[in-house]
């Protein structure tokens, strides 16, 4: 049994739900094919199937005589092995000859996007052009292909199912949102957040457009609540947010409610960030403790055996794993359950139907619903729903089979974060801050490029340090010194929006003659400037160039250095002149001539 399901899940990981085929020659003409809608998502005996989408020319030359055609492979797929073999085939199937099954788009210019819609009858009694997808309890390959002058230049494919008998699934509505609280300024679960830490407009839109229908769906389904969402809505504080929280608390008080990890991190993504204790940042409840008493379910994405060992410390009642290819199992005391998200794209959701049919005959999938479209896509007359509690009560299998996990890219810009944390004098908490950022960065609520865009916004304060003038070291053009007072004033200007912890380091070209001790660490508020007075020391007469450089607590330089020419006139007493870049030579010569004139005057007096 485990072997059959293992083969099936491997197939599912490689289904091309939407996208162009892979071309060996990157210079070959191609079109990016994106299917935005397919209706219906499974075979019926009446009506027609339609596929809607776009083609885009990413190249530098126009493609002529472009057409899009609907194709299908009428070979019924009833086992995981058959499905794997069929979907591994590079080509498509037979293009339908039905009148609406192809569409001519003409020329597609470079960068241009055009829409298409193709359709064909599902009625098996249609004598003109049946699709021959008639065998029940089977899946079929189906998709579209784009051609230019007869040459295949793009394609998209999925699987469509013809249900017969019922299959079983467990549904879990996921209430979360993209991280909106800045982990650089907010410790998850430790204190109430304030509204200025989040994008109120974006969260309000998400609340009305996505979260409201999901909460309504949760009234008749099990629900998984991200504690971060409660902190975000509390910080938002609008009447709509308050009313939503009231209803959410009422739903939480009933059965079938679970809490997730803070910010809903994808385990493989957060693992790739290289943080050792990310679970400490993720296994938190909201500041009010609304979900504190709820059992923990970790929607993990893909997990490895090592991940399960880490997650065991949180004592979840279940870990939902996309790459579990056996039935419910127990590893390191953690119950693993196979799960996958219901795609919000109906074309991709059709592939989910095939998974639910074949997988759900013996080991039901937990289907995760996180969008209004997924609510619709999760409904089907041939699917029977069981509760999460019912699924967890099943006897676990002795065999555990986790397919290999993907390797997401490591979270970028950790060195930028490290520098900023040291700049602000918070280096002792760097690991906690890194874990919080990595946990939010890995949120499964992100789609596409949203993750990197979020990180860029979070790191804006840290990126301010890339500007060489973010902090500056200044000195006055002239200074009056005497044997009693030869102090050198230096001013530190913090132009950033963050507090700073800095010191001034001095490097002498000849520290046997002249030197200046480094300053102690000094604190500056955002936008503050501070003047220090330092004392040069000497052991011998003569000029020596000294460079002053702002450094962080760990000695890392920041800002531009400033150079001085320090002239020792008597042992123990020092005169100095700031070298200005545009007139360094002139100032040096002038200082030397003044010195000579003084010596000559002194000689005349003695005479």
N, C-alpha and C positions, 0 to 999 in steps of 0.2 A: 504493500500500500504506500509506504513512505517513498519508494522509488518512483511510483507513478506520479505522485504529487510533486516530487522534486523536479522531475522532468518538466512538469507543467509550469511550475513557478519560474523556472529558468526561461521558459518561452515567454512568459508574461513580462519579464524584465526587459525583453528585447522587442516587444511589439512596437511598431512604428505607428503611433497614433496620428501623427501629423508631421509632415516634413518632406523635403525633397530626398530622392535617393542619393546614395553616395557615388560620386563619380571619381574614377581613378585620375582623370585629367582635370585638375582644378581650373584649367583655362577653357574647358569645354563649355558650350552654352548651357545654361540651366535656369530654371525658374524655382523660386521658393513657393511651395504649395502649402497653404494653411487651410484646413477645413475647420470652419467655425460652427457648423451645425449639421447634424444628420437626424432625420426623422422618418420613421420611428427608429428606436434603438434596438429593436429585435423584430424578427420576421412575423408578419401577420398574414392572414389569408385574403385580405382585401386591401384596397387602396394602393398607394405607391410609396416608394422610398425616394427621398430627395437628399442630396448632399450639396451644401452651400459653403463657399469659401472664397479665397483670393489666391491670385498668383502675382508674384513680384519678380521683376527682373533686376538681380543684383549686379549684373555685368555692365560692361561699357559699350556693348553693341546691342542694337535692336534685334528682337526675335520676331520673325515673320510667320504668318499663317499658323498662329497658335490656336490649338483646340484643346479642350478638356473633355475627357470621356469617363463615364462610370464603368467600372469593370467588377467582375465577381468571379470567384472560383467556386464552381458548383460541387466540388468534392466535399462531402460531409466529414467533419472532424469531431470524433467522439472520444478520443483518448489524448492524454497529454503528449504522447510521442507523435501522434499524427499532427497535432497542432504545432508542435515545435518544428517538425519537418516542413510543414506548409509555410509557416511564417519566416523560416530561414531562406526560403526561395527569394532570389533577388528580384524576380519579375512579378507581374501582377497576374491577372486572369483574363478571361475573354471579355472584351469590351462589348457592352450591350448595343444592339442595333435599334433599340427603341427610339422613337422620334425625339424624346426629350433627354436621351442618355448622353448626348454630346452637345457641346456648345463651342462655336467659333468665336475667338476673341480678336482675330486680326493680328496686328502688330503690337508688341509690347516694348515700349522704349526703355532705355536704361533708367533704372530707378522708379519706373512706373508700376503701379499696382492696379490690377483689374479684378472685378468680381465675377464669379461664375455660379451657376446652379444647374445641376444635372439630376435627372430623375428617371425611374423605371417602375413598371407595375410589379406589385408583389403577388398578384392574383395568379395562382398556379394554372388556372383555366384560361389565362390569356394566351390565345393562340398566336398572336402576332410576335411576341418576344418575351416568353417567360424567363424568369431569372433562375428557375430550377433550384431554389433553396428550400426544398419541401420536406426533407427528413427532419423529424422532430428529435429533441434532445441532442442536437448537434450544433456545431458552430461552423461558420464559413468565413473565408477571407473575402473582404470587399474593400473597395477604395476608388480613387480617381487617379488618372494619369494625364500629364500635360505633354503635348507634342508640338514641335515647331518644324514645319516643312517635313513632317513625318518622323522626325527624330525625337526619341523620348528625352525630355528635358526636366521632368519633375514628376513626383508621385506622392501619394499619401495612402496609408492603408490601416485597417483595423480588423477586428473580428465582429461578426454579427451572429446572434444565436437564434435558433428556432426552438423555443421551449416546448416541451411536451408535459412531462410530469413536473411537480414542484421541486424547488430546491430551497435550502434553508440558509438564512443569513442572520446576523445580529447587527443591529444598527446603533450607532453612537453619534449623537449630535455634538459637535465640538464648538464650544463658545470661547473663542479667543480673538485676539486682534493683533495687528502688527505692533511691535514694541513702540510705545509712545513716550515712555519716561526715560530720560537720559541717565544711563547708568553711571556717568561721570559725576552726577550731582544727586543721585537718588539711590539709596540702598534698598533693594527690594524687601518688602515686608517689614521694614524696621520703623517706618514713620509714615504718616499720611503725606501723600505727594501734593504738590501745589500745581495749579493749572498752568503756570508759566513754563512748566517743564514738558508740555506736550503740544502737539498740533491739534488744537481744538476743532478746527474746521474739518480736518481729515477724519478725526474720531467721530464727530457728529454725523458726517456723511456715512461712515461705516456702520454707525449705530442704526440709522434709519433704513439704509439700503440692504444691509446684510444680517446684522445681529437681530433685528426685530423679527423677521420671518424665521430665523433659526430658533429663537426663544419660543415662538409659537409652535414650531415643530417639536421642540423638546417636551411640550406638554403631553405628547403621546409617544415619547421615545426616551431611551436612556440618554443621559447628558454628561459630558465631560467639560468641566469649567476650569479655565486658566485663571489662577489667582491674580495675575497681572491685569486682567481685564477689569477686575473689581477695583484695583487701585487706580486704574486709568479713569474709569467712570466716576469714581469718587472725586478725583482731581478735577474732572471736567465740570461737575457740579451743576449742570443745566437741569431744568425741570424734566426734560426728556431722559437724561441720564439717571436722575433720581428715581423716576417712575420705573425705568427699566430695572434698576437695582432692586426695587421693592418686589417686582414680579420675579426676578431671578432668585431672591432669597426665599420666596414662597415655593418656587420649584425645587430648590435645594433641600427644603425641609421634607420633601417626599422621597419615596424610594426610587432607585435607579439613577441617583446622582453621584458623580465621582469628581474628584479634583485631579487636575493634571499638574505637571511641573510648571514653575514660573516661566512665562514667555514661550511655553510649548517648544522647547529646543529639539531639533532633529539630532539624534545621538551621534550619527556618523559625522555630521558637520561640526558639532562642538568638540568631538574627539580630535578632529583634524586640526583644531586650533592649538593643540598641545597643552591644554590646561589640565592639571592633575586633579584639582578639586572642584571641577565645574558643578558637580552635584550639590555642593554646599550652597551655591548661588541659585540653583534651580529648585531644590527641595524646600521651598518656602511657601507660606500662605500669605494672604493679603494682610495689610496693616490692621484691618478690623477683625481679622480672624473669622471671616464669614464661612470659609470652606474648611476650617480647621478640623472639623469632625468628620469630614467626608473621606472615604477610602481612596487611596491613591492608585490611579491607573496611569502608567507611562505609555504614551503614544510615541514610540521611539523611532519610527522609520525602520532603518536597517540596524541590526545589532550584531556584535560579535560575542563570543563566549566571555571575553574580557569585559565587554560593556555590561553584560548581565551580572558579572561579579561586582562591578562598581554599583550598579543599580540596586543590588540586594540590600545595600546599606539603608536605602530609603524605605524598605519593607512595603513595596507596592503589592496590591492584591493581584495585579496582572501587568505584564509588559506586552504591548501590542507590537508585533514585529512583522514588517513587510516581507522579510526574507526567511521566515519560518516556513519550511516546506513539509512539515508533518502536522499532525493534529495537535491539540493542546498538550503541552509538555511542561516538565519542571526541571529547572537547571539552577543549581546553587540556591535552592529553596524558593526560586522565583518561578511563578507560572507564566509561561509564554503562550500567546495566542496569535494565530495568523490574522493579519489585518491589512487593509489598504484603503486609501482615500477614494471616495466617489469623485471622479473628475467633474469639474464644472463645465467642461466642454462636452457636448452631447456626442460628438464623434468619438472622443476618447472613452466616454461612458459606455458606449456600445461594447468596447473591449472588456469593460468591467462585467458586462452581462455574461460574456463567455466564461470569465473567471467564476462568477457566482454559480453558473450552471454546472460546470465540470467540478470545481472545487467543493461546491456546496452539497453535493450528493452525499458525502461522507464526513467532511470536516468543514463546517461553515466558516466563512470569512466574517470578521468584524468589519463592517463598512463604515467608514468615518465620513460624516456629512458636515461640511464646513462652508457651504454656500447655498443660496436660495435655489440655484439651478440644480445642485446636487440633491436637494430635497425632492424635486420632481423626478430626477433621474434615479433616485433610490427606490421609487415605487414601482411595483410590478405585480400583476395578478398571480404570476406563477412563483413568486417568492414568498416563503413563509418566514416570519421573523420570530426569533427567540430572544429572550432578555440576556443581558450580559451575565447576570447572576446565574441564569439557567445554563449558559455556556460554560461558566467557571465551575459549575457543579459536575461537569462531565469528568469521567475518569481520565487522567492524563495518560498519554502514550509513553511507553518505555523508551522509544527511539526518539532522538532529537536530531533534526537535520536543519542547520542554518546554512543557507547558501552564502557565498562570499559577499562581503559588503563592498559598496562602491567607495571610491577614494576622493571625497570632495577636496577642493583646494583649501589650504590653510588660510585662516582669517588674515588678511593683509594688514600692514601698518601697525603691527604690534610694537615696533621700535618707536614709532611716533607717539603711541600711547605711553610707553615707558618714559620717554623724555618729558612728556607733559606732566606725568605723575611726579617725577623727580623735581621738575620746575616748581610745582605747587607745594613742594615739601611734604608730600604724602607717600613717599617711596615705601614706607613700612607696610602700607596697605595695597601695594601694587598688585599682588597676586589676587586679592579679593576683587579689586577693580577689574583686572583682566578677566577673571572668571565671570563677572557680571556682564561685561561687554560681550564676551564670547558666547555666553548663554543666550543673550538677546539676539546677537548676530545670527545664531543658528536657528532662530525661530521658524517653525514650519508654517507660520502664517505668511511669510514672505513668498512672493512669486517672482520669477524672472530676475530682473536687475534690481528689484526693490531692496534686497539685502545689502548690496554694495552702496546703494544710494543712501540707505539709513546710516551705514557706518561712516560715510563721508560727512553726513550732517552731524553725527555725534562727535566726530573728531575735529570739527571746525575750530573749537578753542585750542586744540593741540596743534592744528595746522598753522595757527597764527604764529607759532614759533619758527616757521620756515622763513618768515620775513626777517632779514638781518637787522632791521630797525625795530623789531618788536620790543627788545630791551636795548638800551643804549648806555654807554659809559661816556660821560662828558667831563670836560675840565675847563676852567676859565682861561682866557687867553693870557692874562698876566696875573702875577701874584707878588705881594711884598713879603720878603722873608728877612729874617734877622737871626742873629746868633741865638736869640731866645725863642724865636718862633719860625721854624722852617716847614710848617705843616702844609701839605699839599691837598687842596680840596678836590674831591672827585664826586660827581653826581651820577646816580643810577636812575634811569627813567624806565618805568614799567608801563609800556603802552598797550599791553594786552588786557583782556577782560578777565584775567585770572590772577589770583594772588601768586607771589613769587618768593622763593627762598634761594638767595644767591650770595656769593662772596666775590671779592675782587682778588685776582691772582696777579702777582707782579713777577716778571722775568727780566733779570738784568743781564746785559751782555758781558759784564765783568762784576760778578758778585763778590770778588775779593776787594773791590774798590768801593762799589755802591750797591746797596740792596734796600728793598722795601718789603716788609713782612706782609703776607697775605692778610686780608681782613677776616674777621669772623663772619659766620653766616648772618645775613640780615633778612628780615621779612619786609615785603612791600605789598600793599594792597593793590588791587587792579587799578591801573591808571595813576598810581602814586609815583612820586620821585623823592629820592633821599640823597642828601649830601653827606659824605664821610670825609674826615680829615686824617690823612696818613702821614707818617714821618719817614722820610728817607734817612738812611744811615750810611756812613762812609768810614773807610779805613785809610784812604789815600786821596790826594788831590787829583783833579782831572775830570773830563767829561765822560759820561757813560750813558748809553741809550737803554731805557727801561720800557718794557711793554706791559700795559695793563689789560687784563682780559676778564670779563665776567664769566664765572663758571657756576655750574650747578653743584648740588651737594656731593655728587659722585665725581666731581672734577671735570665733567663734560663741558666744553666751552660753548658759550652762547652769545650771539651778538658779535659786533666787530671790535677788534682790539684797538687800543689807542697807544701811541708811542710818545715817550718823553725823552728829552736830553737832560740828564741830571749832571750838574757840574759841582764837584766838591771844591770849595774855596779854602777851607781849613779842615783838618781832620776832625770829624765829629760834627761839622756844620756843612750844610748842603744848600746850594742854590740850584734852581731847576728852571727849565724852559720847555714848554710844550712844543713839539714839532708839529707844525701844521703842514699838511701834505703839499699844498700849493707853494709854500715858502720855506721849506725845511732848511735849504742851504743858506738862504738869506738870514734866517734867524740864528743859525749856527755861527756864521761869520760875524754878524752884529754882536752877538754875545762875546765872542772872542776879542773883537776890537775894543769893546767897552772894558774888558778885563785888562787889555794892554794899556789903555789910556789911564786907568786907575793906577796901574803899576808905575807908569812914567810920572804921574802927578805925585805919587808918594816919594819917588826919588828926588824930585825938585825940592820938596819940603825939607828933606834931610840935608840937602846941600845948603 
